[in-house]
Amino acid sequence: MTAVLADKIKTSVRISYALRRIPQERLACLLPCSEPMQPGDLALARLEKIGKNTRLELANGRLCTLHEGDLLAVVFGNRYATQQFEGYAQADGECCDLLSMGGVCGLVKSKHASVAEPSKLRLLGALGDADRRPLRLRDFTLPPTSAPKPPHVLVVCGTSMDAGKTYTAMSLIIGLQRQGYSAAGIKLTGTATGRDTWSMLDAGACIALDFVDGGFPSTYLATLEELLELYSRLLAYAAAQGATWVVVEIADGLLQRETAALLQTSCFTATVSAWVFAASDPLAAVGGLHVLRGWGIEPLALSGLVSMSPLSLWEAQAATGLACLTARELQNGELNARLPAAVRASFYPSATEVHA
């Protein structure tokens, strides 16, 4: 049986960030939840018990304080977060967990020892449109776009979650735009949350995109083919908006499944003009750089948490032979002078090339 969403219910539903591309008027009815759940399936849920996530990031970017009994519009997805949850796009009957502040839900399989239990949800039904068709995230992607000239790509990768990648990417955008470059920001992998893209926009990015714009609630367990098509779509769209440089952030650490796959395929690495490596500490910088060099990647510089301590910075520089730049130095454009020498002919793979 289907149920029409009453106006009163629709006005009280918290629309999460992960659903930001879906026009609210399309959320018209409730349908039985499909089984098994698939990443990208949308659902309406009631918050039964508050746990780790006490706030929800809304589609407009505002952080909303949660209360038990709240109605949440969420999306099923997988999550890989070493400092938080490992979770999957699943439900236990009518019950599931809130996996992220951005509105991704599923079932937690494991968690960091310091993290509280997830907030608990009760599913009320799948979200459908006025024609009683189930709504899915992949139906609301950016259209394929052609750009006359590929932009230069500067990739930020790191040793682990919370190594300072996002702040490094933000600082690079500030440094580029202060010297007259038109820079865009792309968060290519991770789990839906707007903090990273909002910070890129605040830094002066001409546009900031993430995998939600390509129809993904998260990229954990996405295939390499899907990631390359996503990258191609987002990069082309940023170029069409006038970006001459695109700063791309890759989530998590080098050992994470999707990160390792991307950084070892020439279809991705051949499009990259320069790399910056964010490290949590000097030893991590040494180990991470060893892995990157084994993959044929030589970063222009180190940055991230390791650059916040002069002693750690000096250790990292001495051990790796790379400059370790602070956020302020990146924001002042101190890396920019090295970029022209690193720039080579770039391309982004077309859908035909990706599927070849």
N, C-alpha and C positions, 0 to 999 in steps of 0.2 A: 504494500500500500504506500502511496505517496502522500505527502502532507504539504500544503502550501504554507510558506513562511508568512505569518501575519506581520503587518507593518510594525506592530509593537515589538515583536520578537526581533525583527530585522534591525530596528533602531537600537536595541540593547545588546546586539551581538558585537563582540570585540573582533574586528577584522585584523588578523596578524600580518606582519611584514611580508611573510612568504606569499601572501595572496595579493600583494600590492598591484599586480598587473591586471587583476580581474575586476571589471566594473561592478560596483556593488549591486546595481540593478539586475545583474545576471544571477545573483544568489536568490533564486525564486522559490525553490521547493526542497523538501527533504525526501530522500529515496532510501531504500534498504542499502546498507553497506555491502559492497562487493566482497567476495571472498575467493582467493586470498587478497588482502590489500596490496596495492601496488604503489611504488613511489610516485607522488604527484596526485594521488586521489585526495579529493577535498572532503572534509567532514565538519559537521557541527557537533561540538562536545560541551558537556557541562563540567566545570572544574569541581571535583569532589574533595580533593585534599591538597593543600599547598605544601610543596616540598622545596626542592632546590630553586626552581624558578618562581620568585614571588612577584615578578613583573613580566609583562608581555610587551614586545615592541609592536606597535600598531603600523598599519600600512602607510600612515602619514609620517612615521618616524617618531611619534611621541611614545614615551615609555608609560605604560598604564599599570598602576598597582592592582594586583589581582586579589579577588575575594572568592571564597568558596561559594559556589552557586553561579558564578559568572558563566555566560555562554561564549564560547570561543570558536571562531572559524579557523580551522587548522588544516594542515596538509601532511599526509603520510610521507615519511622519508627515512633514509638511513643516516646514522651519525657516527663519525669516528673522531673522538676528541680525547686525547690521552689524559688531559687534565680534568675531564668531566665524564661524559658518557660514551659507551659503545651501545648503539641502539639500532633497531631494524624496523622497517615499515610493516609492522604486524600489530594485531590486536588479540586480546584474550577475551573472546566473546564481545561484550560491550565495553570492556576496559582497555585502556592504553595509557601511556605515559607522555608527558610533555618533555620532548627531548631538547628543546632549545627555546630561548627567549623570543626567537623570530617566528615561532608558531609551527615548528616541525614536530610531529607526534609519531609514536611507534611504541615498541617495547624495549626497555633497557635490558641489555644482557650483562654488562659489567660497568663499573664506575671507579673513578679514582677514590682512594680510601678517605680522603679529606672532604669529599663532596656528599651532601645530604641526599636522601632518596628523592627521586623525581616527583614532581607534582603529578597527581593522579587525575585522569579524565574518564568520563563516561560518555560513550558515543551515543548521540541521538539520531544520527543518520548521515547519509552521504548528501552533499550539496549538489543540487541540480538546477537547470535553467527553467524557463517558463514552459518549455516543451518537454519537460521531465527527462532531459538527458543529463547524465552525470557530468559534472564539471571536473576537468583535470588541468593541471598546471601547464602541460605541454601544448594546450590549445590556445595559449595566450603569450606566445613568444614574439620577440622582435622579428619583423620580416627579413628575409634575406636581402642583403644590400650590396651594391657594387660601388667600389671607391676607385677614383681614377689613379690614385697613387698610394701604395702601401705606406703606412707610417713606420717610423723606427720604433723598435720595441725594447724596453728596458725591463728585465724580469727581476723581481725580488723573491728569493727563496730563502729558506732558513733551516736551522738545526732541529727545530721542534715547535710545537704549539707555544705561543707566548714568548717567542725569542725576539720580538720587536719588529716583525715584518711589516705590519700595517703602519707603524709609526715611521719606519724607513721609507715605505712607499709614499706616504703623505709628504715626508720631507723632500723626497726627490721631486714630487710634483711642484712643491713650493719653489724649489731651486730652479726648475725649468721655466715655470711661468714668470718668475721674477726677472729672468733674462730674455723674456719675449717669446718663448716657445709656446705653442698651443699644445697642452698636454692633457691627455685623458687618463682615467684610472679604470682598471679592470680587476675585480676580484674573481679569478678564474675558477678556483676550487674552494670547497669548504661546506659549511652548513648555513642556511639562510639567517642572516642578521644584517641590519642596515648600518651598524656602527662603522664598518669599514668603508662602505661607499659614501656615507655622509661625511666621513673625515676627508675623503678624497675631494669631494665637492667643496668642503670648507677650505681646503688647501688651494683652491683655484682651478681644479680640473674643469675643462670645458664640458665634459660629460663623465659620469661614473656609472659603470655597469657591473653586473655580476651574473652568476649562473642562473638566478631566478629569471633574468631577462631571456634566457634560453630555454626556460621551461623546467628547470631542475630545482627541487627543494633543497637538495644537497648533491654533492658529486661523489660521495662514497659509494663504491661498487659500480659506478658508471664505467662503461667500456672505453678503451682508448679511442676507438672510432667515434664514440659519442663526444668525448672530450675534445678531439680535434675539430669536429664539426661545430661544437660550441665555441671554441676559440676562433675559428674562422668567421663565424657569424658576428661575434662581439667585436672582433678587431676591425672587420669591414665597416660595421656600423659606426665605431668610433672615428674611423678615417673619414667616413662620409659626413661627420659632424665637424670636420676641419682639423682634427688632431694630427699633428706632425710627429709627436712622440706619444707613445702609450706605455704607461707604467703598469705592469701586470704583476699582481701578487699571487703566489702559489701557496696554498694553505699547508699547515702542519710541517713535518720535517721530511728530510730526504728519504727516510725509510718507509714513509707512508705509501700505500699502494699506488694511488693515482699520481702522486708527486713523482715517484720513482719511474713510473711508466712514461710520463710526459718528458722527463729530463733525459730519457734514454732513447727517444725517437727523433730521428732527423726531421720528420715532418713538422715538429715543433721547434727544435733547437735551431734549425736553419733560418727561422724567421726572426731570431733574437739578435739584436745589435749589441747588447751589453747586459751583464749580470751584476747584481749586488747581493752579497750573502749576509744574512742577518744571523748572528750567533748569540747564544745565551752566555757563553763564557769562553775563555781562551782555549781550553782543551776541546770543547765542542767545535770551535772554529777550526782547529787542526784536523780533527777527525772528519768534519764535514767537507773541508777543502780536499782532503784525500779522496773522498768519495766522488766529489765533483770532477776533480782532475782525472779520475779513472773513467769518467763518462765523457771526457773531452771538453769539459767546461772550465773556463778560467775566468773567475769574477774580476771585475775592475777594482772592487774594494770590499772590505768588510764593514758591517755596521750592526745595529741592533743593541740588545742589552749589554753586550760586551763593551760597547763604546761609552757607557755611562760612567765607568770607573777608569781614571787615567792609568792605574796599575794594570788592570785587565787589558786595556787598549794596547799598552806597550808590550805586554806579554804576547798578545795575539799578533801584533805586527812583527815582532822578533821571530816568532815561531813559524809564521806563514810566508813572510816576505811580502805581504800585501798591506797597503794602507788601510787603516781602520779609521773611518770617518764618523764623527758625531752627528747627531741630528742637526745641530746648528750649522755645521760645516756643509751638510747636504743642502740645507735650506738656503745657505748663502751661495750655492751654485759651485762649490769647489770641485765637484765631480764633473761638471759640464765641460770643462776644457779638455778632459780626456775622452769625451764621447765621440767627437768626429773621427778619431783614429780607430775607434772600435766599430764604427758604422760600416756595414757592408751591404751589398744588395739584399734587400729583404723581400719576402713574399709571404702571403698567407695562403694555405691550401684551399682550393675550391672544394665544393662538395664532391665533385667528380674525382679529384685527386685523393681526397680522404677515403673514398670508398673503393679506390683502385686496388 
